[in-house]
Amino acid sequence: MSTIARNRYRRFYERKAIVEALAVVPPVVALAITAALNLRDPEKRGLGWVLAAAAAWLAIANLVKVLNAHAQDAEQAKKQEHPGLAGALHAVHGAISGRLGLTREDLGRLRMTIHGVVPPQRKGQSSEEIEQLLPYVGGRGSEAGRRFSIRSGITGKAVRECAPFAASRRSEDYTEFIRELVSDWAYTEDDARKLSPDRRSWMAVPIFGSRGSVAGVVYCDSNERDFFTDEVRMLIVHACDGITAYIAEVYR
């Protein structure tokens, strides 16, 4: 399954640099000890120098391997920051904003971010969470890293049912809004109170990976209740095709 969210913590044996170091230290130590023992024996001193040179060569070669593995670990960690995905989201937001005539002063009329489906801890299990991968584009909001249950909210619904959805809040009263989030969208009250109180409409579009499973979801919201008209919904769905193509290409 293609995934754009990763398990947050990598076990030590999943780090290439550590694996390489564990593999190369014993033979270098053994060769160095053998060289030292031979150097103490006058009759075997020549062999000892050869073994010492070999130990030094092996140590240098393996140091290069460890450094290369460390660079690969760093590259993988950098990839998880999703700079290309952020660029794709900015491009989509810019295209939609241009089509709708939105300006930079219209902060909050259309915010967008991307959530990734967090892979399960064990094979055979189902994913239980989605994680916000990017800061919001188009308005102020929470930073990346927040996790949500896949069983709640419009994002969870889009992932579970593999289809785009849009909705608007029914009441301007904040207390009623919290009740709506709990009763209609399966949020806990604590989680509901963490959401931006000025949001009046939402949309979520599932993003499919290279193997056809849902890898993530583009989440949009607005401070206008009737922002996501039929025309705007279709525009967003078609614009998200570009993000789908990017994810299928990069996150295989």
Accessible surface in RSA format (square Angstrom, percent):
REM  Atomic radii and reference values for relative SASA: ProtOr
REM  Chains: A
REM  Algorithm: Lee & Richards
REM  Probe-radius: 1.40
REM  Slices: 20
REM RES _ NUM      All-atoms   Total-Side   Main-Chain    Non-polar    All polar
REM                ABS   REL    ABS   REL    ABS   REL    ABS   REL    ABS   REL
RES MET A   1   102.61  53.1  55.60  36.8  47.02 111.9  35.78  30.4  66.84  88.5
RES SER A   2     2.93   2.5   0.76   1.0   2.17   5.0   1.73   3.7   1.20   1.7
RES THR A   3    18.96  13.5  15.21  15.4   3.74   8.9   5.82   7.8  13.14  19.9
RES ILE A   4     0.00   0.0   0.00   0.0   0.00   0.0   0.00   0.0   0.00   0.0
RES ALA A   5     0.90   0.8   0.00   0.0   0.90   2.0   0.90   1.3   0.00   0.0
RES ARG A   6    75.01  31.5  68.05  34.7   6.96  16.6  21.97  30.0  53.04  32.1
RES ASN A   7    44.51  30.7  37.72  36.5   6.78  16.3  12.91  31.1  31.59  30.5
RES ARG A   8   123.29  51.8  90.63  46.2  32.66  77.8  46.93  64.1  76.36  46.3
RES TYR A   9   179.45  83.8 167.11  95.1  12.35  32.1 130.04  97.7  49.42  60.9
RES ARG A  10    49.32  20.7  35.06  17.9  14.26  33.9  24.87  34.0  24.45  14.8
RES ARG A  11   111.18  46.7 103.90  53.0   7.28  17.3  36.54  49.9  74.64  45.2
RES PHE A  12   122.25  61.2 115.92  71.8   6.33  16.5 117.47  71.2   4.78  13.7
RES TYR A  13   123.54  57.7 110.88  63.1  12.66  32.9  86.14  64.7  37.40  46.1
RES GLU A  14    74.30  42.7  56.68  42.9  17.62  41.9  29.02  56.1  45.28  37.0
RES ARG A  15    94.90  39.8  94.87  48.4   0.03   0.1  14.05  19.2  80.85  49.0
RES LYS A  16    99.63  48.6  96.80  59.4   2.83   6.7  61.96  55.8  37.67  40.1
RES ALA A  17    15.64  14.4  14.65  22.6   0.99   2.3  15.04  21.2   0.60   1.6
RES ILE A  18    62.52  35.6  60.43  45.0   2.09   5.0  62.52  45.0   0.00   0.0
RES VAL A  19    70.09  46.1  68.29  61.8   1.80   4.3  69.11  60.0   0.98   2.7
RES GLU A  20    49.21  28.3  48.66  36.8   0.56   1.3   4.22   8.2  45.00  36.7
RES ALA A  21    33.59  30.9  33.22  51.3   0.37   0.9  33.53  47.2   0.06   0.2
RES LEU A  22   112.85  62.8 101.23  72.4  11.61  29.2 103.08  72.4   9.76  26.3
RES ALA A  23    65.01  59.8  41.39  63.9  23.62  53.7  51.93  73.1  13.08  34.7
RES VAL A  24    15.90  10.5  15.40  13.9   0.49   1.2  15.90  13.8   0.00   0.0
RES VAL A  25    80.72  53.1  78.63  71.2   2.10   5.1  80.72  70.1   0.00   0.0
RES PRO A  26    78.36  57.1  69.06  63.0   9.29  33.8  75.54  62.4   2.82  17.5
RES PRO A  27    60.25  43.9  50.21  45.8  10.04  36.5  57.80  47.7   2.44  15.2
RES VAL A  28    28.13  18.5  28.13  25.5   0.00   0.0  28.13  24.4   0.00   0.0
RES VAL A  29    72.90  48.0  70.83  64.1   2.07   5.0  72.90  63.3   0.00   0.0
RES ALA A  30    56.82  52.2  50.58  78.1   6.24  14.2  55.60  78.3   1.22   3.2
RES LEU A  31    43.46  24.2  40.50  29.0   2.96   7.4  43.01  30.2   0.45   1.2
RES ALA A  32    46.43  42.7  39.50  61.0   6.93  15.8  41.71  58.7   4.71  12.5
RES ILE A  33    98.82  56.2  95.99  71.5   2.83   6.8  98.82  71.2   0.00   0.0
RES THR A  34    59.13  42.1  58.72  59.5   0.41   1.0  34.24  46.0  24.89  37.6
RES ALA A  35     2.86   2.6   2.86   4.4   0.00   0.0   2.86   4.0   0.00   0.0
RES ALA A  36    46.72  43.0  42.27  65.2   4.45  10.1  45.25  63.7   1.47   3.9
RES LEU A  37   106.49  59.3  97.18  69.5   9.32  23.4  97.48  68.5   9.01  24.2
RES ASN A  38    18.46  12.7  16.78  16.2   1.68   4.0   2.12   5.1  16.34  15.8
RES LEU A  39    45.82  25.5  40.06  28.7   5.76  14.5  40.16  28.2   5.66  15.2
RES ARG A  40   189.00  79.4 162.51  82.8  26.48  63.1  60.23  82.3 128.76  78.0
RES ASP A  41    50.86  35.6  46.68  46.5   4.18   9.9  19.10  45.0  31.76  31.7
RES PRO A  42   100.80  73.5  81.23  74.0  19.57  71.1  81.89  67.6  18.90 117.5
RES GLU A  43   165.91  95.2 126.87  96.0  39.04  93.0  50.92  98.5 114.99  93.9
RES LYS A  44   108.65  53.0 105.82  64.9   2.82   6.7  52.08  46.9  56.57  60.3
RES ARG A  45   110.11  46.2 110.00  56.1   0.11   0.3  35.27  48.2  74.84  45.4
RES GLY A  46    49.79  61.4   0.00   N/A  49.79  61.4  39.97 109.7   9.81  22.0
RES LEU A  47    96.42  53.7  87.24  62.4   9.17  23.1  90.43  63.5   5.99  16.1
RES GLY A  48     0.00   0.0   0.00   N/A   0.00   0.0   0.00   0.0   0.00   0.0
RES TRP A  49   158.89  63.8 155.37  75.2   3.52   8.3 143.86  76.7  15.03  24.4
RES VAL A  50    96.92  63.8  91.39  82.7   5.53  13.3  94.93  82.5   1.99   5.4
RES LEU A  51    32.86  18.3  32.86  23.5   0.00   0.0  32.86  23.1   0.00   0.0
RES ALA A  52    29.90  27.5  22.36  34.5   7.54  17.2  24.73  34.8   5.17  13.7
RES ALA A  53    64.29  59.1  51.52  79.5  12.76  29.0  59.18  83.3   5.10  13.5
RES ALA A  54    40.92  37.6  31.88  49.2   9.04  20.6  38.15  53.7   2.77   7.3
RES ALA A  55     8.46   7.8   7.69  11.9   0.77   1.7   7.84  11.0   0.62   1.6
RES ALA A  56    53.45  49.1  45.03  69.5   8.42  19.1  52.88  74.5   0.57   1.5
RES TRP A  57   195.28  78.4 191.94  92.9   3.34   7.9 171.36  91.4  23.92  38.8
RES LEU A  58    57.03  31.8  57.02  40.8   0.01   0.0  57.03  40.1   0.00   0.0
RES ALA A  59    40.13  36.9  32.93  50.8   7.20  16.4  35.25  49.6   4.88  12.9
RES ILE A  60   112.47  64.0 111.18  82.8   1.29   3.1 112.45  81.0   0.02   0.1
RES ALA A  61    40.26  37.0  32.39  50.0   7.87  17.9  39.31  55.4   0.95   2.5
RES ASN A  62    12.27   8.5  12.27  11.9   0.00   0.0   2.71   6.5   9.56   9.2
RES LEU A  63   103.04  57.4  98.68  70.6   4.36  10.9 101.97  71.6   1.07   2.9
RES VAL A  64    90.70  59.7  89.86  81.3   0.84   2.0  90.19  78.4   0.51   1.4
RES LYS A  65    99.79  48.7  95.58  58.6   4.21  10.0  53.92  48.5  45.86  48.9
RES VAL A  66    30.69  20.2  30.69  27.8   0.00   0.0  30.69  26.7   0.00   0.0
RES LEU A  67   104.20  58.0  98.97  70.8   5.23  13.1  99.20  69.7   5.00  13.5
RES ASN A  68    81.55  56.2  75.36  72.8   6.19  14.9  18.87  45.4  62.67  60.6
RES ALA A  69     4.23   3.9   4.18   6.4   0.05   0.1   4.23   6.0   0.00   0.0
RES HIS A  70   109.75  60.0 109.75  76.3   0.00   0.0  70.15  72.3  39.61  46.1
RES ALA A  71    56.75  52.2  47.69  73.6   9.06  20.6  52.37  73.7   4.38  11.6
RES GLN A  72    72.82  40.7  64.57  47.2   8.26  19.7  30.39  64.7  42.43  32.2
RES ASP A  73    12.81   9.0  11.43  11.4   1.38   3.3   9.73  22.9   3.08   3.1
RES ALA A  74    54.19  49.8  41.95  64.7  12.23  27.8  49.73  70.0   4.45  11.8
RES GLU A  75   111.08  63.8 108.91  82.4   2.16   5.2  46.55  90.0  64.53  52.7
RES GLN A  76    69.05  38.6  65.15  47.6   3.90   9.3  23.51  50.0  45.54  34.5
RES ALA A  77    52.65  48.4  47.32  73.0   5.33  12.1  49.30  69.4   3.35   8.9
RES LYS A  78   120.11  58.6 118.15  72.5   1.97   4.7  62.88  56.6  57.24  61.0
RES LYS A  79    80.49  39.3  73.33  45.0   7.16  17.0  45.18  40.7  35.31  37.6
RES GLN A  80    53.32  29.8  41.91  30.6  11.41  27.2  13.54  28.8  39.78  30.2
RES GLU A  81   128.45  73.7 106.83  80.8  21.62  51.5  43.85  84.8  84.60  69.1
RES HIS A  82     6.35   3.5   5.53   3.8   0.82   2.1   3.16   3.3   3.19   3.7
RES PRO A  83    83.38  60.8  66.08  60.2  17.30  62.9  74.07  61.2   9.31  57.8
RES GLY A  84    30.19  37.2   0.00   N/A  30.19  37.2  23.36  64.1   6.83  15.3
RES LEU A  85     0.03   0.0   0.00   0.0   0.03   0.1   0.00   0.0   0.03   0.1
RES ALA A  86    28.71  26.4  28.46  43.9   0.25   0.6  28.71  40.4   0.00   0.0
RES GLY A  87    40.85  50.4   0.00   N/A  40.85  50.4  34.46  94.6   6.39  14.3
RES ALA A  88    21.01  19.3  11.21  17.3   9.80  22.3  18.54  26.1   2.46   6.5
RES LEU A  89     0.19   0.1   0.19   0.1   0.00   0.0   0.19   0.1   0.00   0.0
RES HIS A  90   106.99  58.5  99.21  69.0   7.78  19.9  60.46  62.3  46.53  54.1
RES ALA A  91    67.32  61.9  48.85  75.4  18.47  42.0  61.39  86.5   5.93  15.7
RES VAL A  92    13.92   9.2  11.11  10.1   2.81   6.8  13.92  12.1   0.00   0.0
RES HIS A  93    25.58  14.0  25.58  17.8   0.00   0.0  17.40  17.9   8.18   9.5
RES GLY A  94    41.26  50.9   0.00   N/A  41.26  50.9  31.77  87.2   9.49  21.3
RES ALA A  95    66.80  61.4  45.49  70.2  21.32  48.5  58.59  82.5   8.21  21.7
RES ILE A  96     0.27   0.2   0.16   0.1   0.10   0.2   0.27   0.2   0.00   0.0
RES SER A  97    14.20  12.0  14.20  19.0   0.00   0.0  13.61  29.0   0.59   0.8
RES GLY A  98    57.79  71.3   0.00   N/A  57.79  71.3  36.72 100.8  21.07  47.2
RES ARG A  99   164.49  69.1 131.93  67.3  32.56  77.5  42.55  58.1 121.95  73.9
RES LEU A 100    54.67  30.4  25.09  18.0  29.58  74.3  30.48  21.4  24.19  65.1
RES GLY A 101    55.09  67.9   0.00   N/A  55.09  67.9  34.43  94.5  20.67  46.3
RES LEU A 102    21.50  12.0   6.15   4.4  15.34  38.6   6.25   4.4  15.25  41.0
RES THR A 103    80.38  57.2  63.18  64.1  17.20  41.0  66.87  89.8  13.51  20.4
RES ARG A 104   218.66  91.8 202.48 103.2  16.18  38.5  80.81 110.4 137.85  83.5
RES GLU A 105   150.79  86.6 118.61  89.7  32.18  76.6  70.17 135.7  80.62  65.8
RES ASP A 106    39.62  27.8  30.37  30.2   9.24  21.9   4.58  10.8  35.04  34.9
RES LEU A 107    93.62  52.1  74.27  53.1  19.34  48.6  75.01  52.7  18.61  50.1
RES GLY A 108     6.84   8.4   0.00   N/A   6.84   8.4   6.84  18.8   0.00   0.0
RES ARG A 109    76.16  32.0  76.16  38.8   0.00   0.0  17.92  24.5  58.24  35.3
RES LEU A 110     2.36   1.3   0.28   0.2   2.08   5.2   0.28   0.2   2.08   5.6
RES ARG A 111     8.44   3.5   8.44   4.3   0.00   0.0   1.52   2.1   6.92   4.2
RES MET A 112     0.00   0.0   0.00   0.0   0.00   0.0   0.00   0.0   0.00   0.0
RES THR A 113     0.00   0.0   0.00   0.0   0.00   0.0   0.00   0.0   0.00   0.0
RES ILE A 114     0.00   0.0   0.00   0.0   0.00   0.0   0.00   0.0   0.00   0.0
RES HIS A 115     5.84   3.2   5.84   4.1   0.00   0.0   2.18   2.2   3.66   4.3
RES GLY A 116     0.00   0.0   0.00   N/A   0.00   0.0   0.00   0.0   0.00   0.0
RES VAL A 117     5.47   3.6   5.46   4.9   0.01   0.0   5.46   4.7   0.01   0.0
RES VAL A 118     8.30   5.5   6.77   6.1   1.53   3.7   6.77   5.9   1.53   4.2
RES PRO A 119    26.50  19.3  23.53  21.5   2.96  10.8  23.53  19.4   2.96  18.4
RES PRO A 120    38.97  28.4  21.41  19.5  17.56  63.8  29.22  24.1   9.75  60.6
RES GLN A 121   118.18  66.1  95.11  69.5  23.07  54.9  49.73 105.8  68.45  51.9
RES ARG A 122   174.58  73.3 168.60  85.9   5.99  14.3  48.35  66.1 126.23  76.5
RES LYS A 123   211.26 103.1 178.65 109.6  32.61  77.7 127.48 114.7  83.78  89.2
RES GLY A 124    88.18 108.7   0.00   N/A  88.18 108.7  43.21 118.6  44.97 100.7
RES GLN A 125    98.13  54.9  80.02  58.5  18.11  43.1  33.18  70.6  64.96  49.3
RES SER A 126    83.23  70.3  68.02  90.8  15.21  35.0  33.99  72.4  49.24  69.0
RES SER A 127    20.85  17.6   9.80  13.1  11.04  25.4   6.04  12.9  14.81  20.7
RES GLU A 128    81.00  46.5  75.83  57.4   5.17  12.3  51.08  98.8  29.92  24.4
RES GLU A 129    66.28  38.0  65.47  49.5   0.80   1.9  15.30  29.6  50.97  41.6
RES ILE A 130     0.07   0.0   0.07   0.0   0.00   0.0   0.07   0.0   0.00   0.0
RES GLU A 131    24.83  14.3  24.83  18.8   0.00   0.0   0.19   0.4  24.64  20.1
RES GLN A 132     0.34   0.2   0.00   0.0   0.34   0.8   0.00   0.0   0.34   0.3
RES LEU A 133    17.55   9.8   6.29   4.5  11.26  28.3   8.78   6.2   8.77  23.6
RES LEU A 134     5.34   3.0   5.34   3.8   0.00   0.0   5.34   3.8   0.00   0.0
RES PRO A 135    63.42  46.2  62.06  56.6   1.36   4.9  62.06  51.2   1.36   8.4
RES TYR A 136    29.98  14.0   9.72   5.5  20.26  52.7   2.16   1.6  27.82  34.3
RES VAL A 137    15.74  10.4  13.02  11.8   2.73   6.6  15.74  13.7   0.00   0.0
RES GLY A 138    18.40  22.7   0.00   N/A  18.40  22.7   8.30  22.8  10.09  22.6
RES GLY A 139    13.07  16.1   0.00   N/A  13.07  16.1   4.00  11.0   9.08  20.3
RES ARG A 140   200.83  84.3 180.66  92.1  20.17  48.0  83.11 113.6 117.72  71.3
RES GLY A 141    35.71  44.0   0.00   N/A  35.71  44.0  13.54  37.2  22.17  49.7
RES SER A 142    46.61  39.4  33.30  44.4  13.31  30.7  16.36  34.8  30.25  42.4
RES GLU A 143   116.18  66.7 110.27  83.4   5.90  14.1  60.74 117.5  55.44  45.3
RES ALA A 144    45.42  41.8  22.72  35.1  22.70  51.6  22.95  32.3  22.47  59.5
RES GLY A 145    31.26  38.5   0.00   N/A  31.26  38.5  23.00  63.1   8.26  18.5
RES ARG A 146    65.09  27.3  57.05  29.1   8.05  19.2  51.74  70.7  13.35   8.1
RES ARG A 147    65.41  27.5  36.82  18.8  28.59  68.1  18.26  25.0  47.15  28.6
RES PHE A 148    36.16  18.1  29.73  18.4   6.42  16.7  36.16  21.9   0.00   0.0
RES SER A 149    50.82  42.9  41.39  55.2   9.43  21.7  34.34  73.1  16.48  23.1
RES ILE A 150    15.70   8.9  15.70  11.7   0.00   0.0  15.70  11.3   0.00   0.0
RES ARG A 151   141.77  59.5 134.40  68.5   7.37  17.6  51.13  69.9  90.64  54.9
RES SER A 152    11.93  10.1   9.52  12.7   2.41   5.5   5.49  11.7   6.44   9.0
RES GLY A 153     2.16   2.7   0.00   N/A   2.16   2.7   0.16   0.4   2.01   4.5
RES ILE A 154    11.80   6.7   9.28   6.9   2.53   6.1   9.28   6.7   2.53   6.9
RES THR A 155     9.84   7.0   9.75   9.9   0.09   0.2   3.68   4.9   6.16   9.3
RES GLY A 156     0.00   0.0   0.00   N/A   0.00   0.0   0.00   0.0   0.00   0.0
RES LYS A 157    56.23  27.4  56.23  34.5   0.00   0.0  23.60  21.2  32.64  34.8
RES ALA A 158     0.00   0.0   0.00   0.0   0.00   0.0   0.00   0.0   0.00   0.0
RES VAL A 159    12.99   8.5   8.25   7.5   4.73  11.4   8.25   7.2   4.73  12.8
RES ARG A 160   111.60  46.9  77.53  39.5  34.07  81.1  42.53  58.1  69.07  41.9
RES GLU A 161    90.58  52.0  66.17  50.1  24.41  58.1  32.23  62.3  58.35  47.6
RES CYS A 162    68.19  51.6  51.00  56.9  17.19  40.4  15.93  40.4  52.26  56.4
RES ALA A 163    32.47  29.9  31.81  49.1   0.66   1.5  32.47  45.7   0.00   0.0
RES PRO A 164    61.17  44.6  46.58  42.5  14.60  53.1  46.78  38.6  14.39  89.5
RES PHE A 165    52.17  26.1  46.68  28.9   5.50  14.3  52.17  31.6   0.00   0.0
RES ALA A 166    24.73  22.7   0.77   1.2  23.96  54.5   0.77   1.1  23.96  63.5
RES ALA A 167    24.68  22.7  14.64  22.6  10.04  22.8  23.06  32.5   1.62   4.3
RES SER A 168    48.23  40.8  30.79  41.1  17.45  40.2  15.45  32.9  32.78  45.9
RES ARG A 169     6.36   2.7   4.35   2.2   2.02   4.8   0.00   0.0   6.36   3.9
RES ARG A 170   157.30  66.0 132.72  67.7  24.59  58.5  71.62  97.9  85.68  51.9
RES SER A 171    31.34  26.5  26.99  36.0   4.35  10.0  21.87  46.6   9.47  13.3
RES GLU A 172    96.66  55.5  74.44  56.3  22.23  52.9  59.84 115.7  36.82  30.1
RES ASP A 173    75.95  53.2  65.46  65.2  10.49  24.8  28.66  67.4  47.29  47.2
RES TYR A 174    83.62  39.0  79.11  45.0   4.51  11.7  68.61  51.6  15.02  18.5
RES THR A 175    67.51  48.0  66.57  67.5   0.94   2.2  33.44  44.9  34.07  51.5
RES GLU A 176    72.86  41.8  70.25  53.1   2.61   6.2  22.00  42.6  50.85  41.5
RES PHE A 177     3.06   1.5   3.06   1.9   0.00   0.0   3.06   1.9   0.00   0.0
RES ILE A 178     5.76   3.3   5.76   4.3   0.00   0.0   5.76   4.1   0.00   0.0
RES ARG A 179   143.26  60.1 139.20  71.0   4.05   9.7  51.69  70.6  91.57  55.5
RES GLU A 180     7.43   4.3   5.68   4.3   1.75   4.2   2.91   5.6   4.52   3.7
RES LEU A 181     5.60   3.1   5.60   4.0   0.00   0.0   5.60   3.9   0.00   0.0
RES VAL A 182    60.68  39.9  52.95  47.9   7.73  18.6  52.95  46.0   7.73  21.0
RES SER A 183    86.30  72.9  47.34  63.2  38.96  89.8  49.49 105.4  36.81  51.6
RES ASP A 184    70.50  49.4  38.36  38.2  32.13  76.0  17.71  41.7  52.78  52.6
RES TRP A 185    42.34  17.0  38.48  18.6   3.86   9.1  37.60  20.0   4.74   7.7
RES ALA A 186    65.18  59.9  39.50  60.9  25.69  58.4  48.79  68.7  16.40  43.4
RES TYR A 187    30.41  14.2  24.74  14.1   5.68  14.8   6.65   5.0  23.76  29.3
RES THR A 188    83.83  59.6  76.34  77.4   7.49  17.9  80.00 107.5   3.83   5.8
RES GLU A 189    91.42  52.5  85.95  65.0   5.47  13.0  24.21  46.8  67.21  54.9
RES ASP A 190   104.99  73.5  99.85  99.4   5.14  12.1  23.20  54.6  81.79  81.6
RES ASP A 191    57.96  40.6  56.72  56.5   1.23   2.9   6.53  15.4  51.43  51.3
RES ALA A 192     0.96   0.9   0.00   0.0   0.96   2.2   0.00   0.0   0.96   2.5
RES ARG A 193   117.74  49.4  97.33  49.6  20.41  48.6  42.09  57.5  75.65  45.8
RES LYS A 194   148.72  72.6 122.76  75.3  25.96  61.8  84.08  75.7  64.63  68.8
RES LEU A 195    36.28  20.2  31.48  22.5   4.80  12.1  32.47  22.8   3.81  10.3
RES SER A 196    36.79  31.1  26.60  35.5  10.19  23.5  10.73  22.8  26.06  36.5
RES PRO A 197    79.91  58.2  73.40  66.9   6.51  23.7  73.69  60.8   6.22  38.6
RES ASP A 198    65.29  45.7  62.26  62.0   3.03   7.2  33.99  80.0  31.30  31.2
RES ARG A 199    10.76   4.5  10.76   5.5   0.00   0.0   5.09   7.0   5.67   3.4
RES ARG A 200    66.66  28.0  66.66  34.0   0.00   0.0   9.83  13.4  56.83  34.4
RES SER A 201     0.28   0.2   0.28   0.4   0.00   0.0   0.28   0.6   0.00   0.0
RES TRP A 202    20.92   8.4  20.92  10.1   0.00   0.0  10.37   5.5  10.55  17.1
RES MET A 203     3.06   1.6   3.06   2.0   0.00   0.0   3.06   2.6   0.00   0.0
RES ALA A 204     0.00   0.0   0.00   0.0   0.00   0.0   0.00   0.0   0.00   0.0
RES VAL A 205     8.35   5.5   8.35   7.6   0.00   0.0   8.35   7.3   0.00   0.0
RES PRO A 206     7.91   5.8   3.39   3.1   4.51  16.4   3.39   2.8   4.51  28.1
RES ILE A 207     0.38   0.2   0.38   0.3   0.00   0.0   0.38   0.3   0.00   0.0
RES PHE A 208    65.73  32.9  65.20  40.4   0.53   1.4  65.20  39.5   0.53   1.5
RES GLY A 209     7.56   9.3   0.00   N/A   7.56   9.3   0.01   0.0   7.55  16.9
RES SER A 210    58.05  49.1  22.61  30.2  35.44  81.6  21.83  46.5  36.22  50.7
RES ARG A 211   192.56  80.8 156.22  79.6  36.34  86.5  51.66  70.6 140.89  85.4
RES GLY A 212    50.42  62.2   0.00   N/A  50.42  62.2  31.59  86.7  18.82  42.2
RES SER A 213    40.24  34.0  31.22  41.7   9.02  20.8  39.62  84.4   0.62   0.9
RES VAL A 214    14.79   9.7   7.27   6.6   7.52  18.1   7.27   6.3   7.52  20.4
RES ALA A 215     0.60   0.6   0.00   0.0   0.60   1.4   0.60   0.8   0.00   0.0
RES GLY A 216     0.00   0.0   0.00   N/A   0.00   0.0   0.00   0.0   0.00   0.0
RES VAL A 217     0.00   0.0   0.00   0.0   0.00   0.0   0.00   0.0   0.00   0.0
RES VAL A 218     0.00   0.0   0.00   0.0   0.00   0.0   0.00   0.0   0.00   0.0
RES TYR A 219    25.20  11.8  25.20  14.3   0.00   0.0  13.33  10.0  11.87  14.6
RES CYS A 220     0.00   0.0   0.00   0.0   0.00   0.0   0.00   0.0   0.00   0.0
RES ASP A 221     0.15   0.1   0.15   0.1   0.00   0.0   0.00   0.0   0.15   0.1
RES SER A 222     0.00   0.0   0.00   0.0   0.00   0.0   0.00   0.0   0.00   0.0
RES ASN A 223    48.08  33.2  38.34  37.1   9.74  23.4   7.72  18.6  40.36  39.0
RES GLU A 224    65.30  37.5  61.48  46.5   3.82   9.1  31.12  60.2  34.19  27.9
RES ARG A 225    85.55  35.9  79.66  40.6   5.88  14.0  32.95  45.0  52.60  31.9
RES ASP A 226   118.60  83.1 102.16 101.7  16.43  38.9  41.65  98.0  76.94  76.7
RES PHE A 227    12.90   6.5   6.73   4.2   6.16  16.0  10.14   6.1   2.76   7.9
RES PHE A 228    13.60   6.8   4.03   2.5   9.57  24.9   4.56   2.8   9.04  25.9
RES THR A 229    68.86  49.0  60.19  61.0   8.67  20.7  64.80  87.0   4.06   6.1
RES ASP A 230   108.23  75.8 102.66 102.2   5.58  13.2  37.44  88.1  70.79  70.6
RES GLU A 231   120.38  69.1 109.03  82.5  11.34  27.0  47.13  91.2  73.25  59.8
RES VAL A 232    11.45   7.5  11.45  10.4   0.00   0.0  11.45   9.9   0.00   0.0
RES ARG A 233    94.03  39.5  94.03  47.9   0.00   0.0  18.73  25.6  75.30  45.6
RES MET A 234   103.79  53.8 103.79  68.7   0.00   0.0  73.73  62.7  30.07  39.8
RES LEU A 235    32.85  18.3  28.43  20.3   4.41  11.1  32.24  22.6   0.61   1.6
RES ILE A 236     0.00   0.0   0.00   0.0   0.00   0.0   0.00   0.0   0.00   0.0
RES VAL A 237    37.50  24.7  36.79  33.3   0.71   1.7  36.79  32.0   0.71   1.9
RES HIS A 238   109.05  59.6  99.22  69.0   9.83  25.1  77.13  79.5  31.91  37.1
RES ALA A 239    25.46  23.4   8.22  12.7  17.23  39.2  21.06  29.7   4.40  11.7
RES CYS A 240     1.82   1.4   1.64   1.8   0.18   0.4   1.82   4.6   0.00   0.0
RES ASP A 241    83.12  58.2  78.40  78.0   4.71  11.1  29.11  68.5  54.01  53.9
RES GLY A 242    44.23  54.5   0.00   N/A  44.23  54.5  35.38  97.1   8.86  19.8
RES ILE A 243     0.33   0.2   0.10   0.1   0.23   0.5   0.10   0.1   0.23   0.6
RES THR A 244    37.31  26.5  37.31  37.8   0.00   0.0  31.28  42.0   6.03   9.1
RES ALA A 245    64.02  58.9  50.89  78.5  13.13  29.9  58.62  82.5   5.40  14.3
RES TYR A 246    64.74  30.2  58.22  33.1   6.52  17.0  51.14  38.4  13.60  16.8
RES ILE A 247     0.00   0.0   0.00   0.0   0.00   0.0   0.00   0.0   0.00   0.0
RES ALA A 248    29.79  27.4  26.06  40.2   3.73   8.5  26.47  37.3   3.31   8.8
RES GLU A 249   106.28  61.0  96.89  73.3   9.39  22.4  39.46  76.3  66.82  54.6
RES VAL A 250    51.78  34.1  37.23  33.7  14.55  35.1  41.94  36.4   9.84  26.7
RES TYR A 251     5.99   2.8   3.85   2.2   2.15   5.6   2.81   2.1   3.18   3.9
RES ARG A 252   193.92  81.4 135.27  69.0  58.65 139.7  70.86  96.8 123.06  74.6
END  Absolute sums over single chains surface
CHAIN  1 A    14254.5      11827.2       2427.4       8400.6       5854.0
END  Absolute sums over all chains
TOTAL         14254.5      11827.2       2427.4       8400.6       5854.0
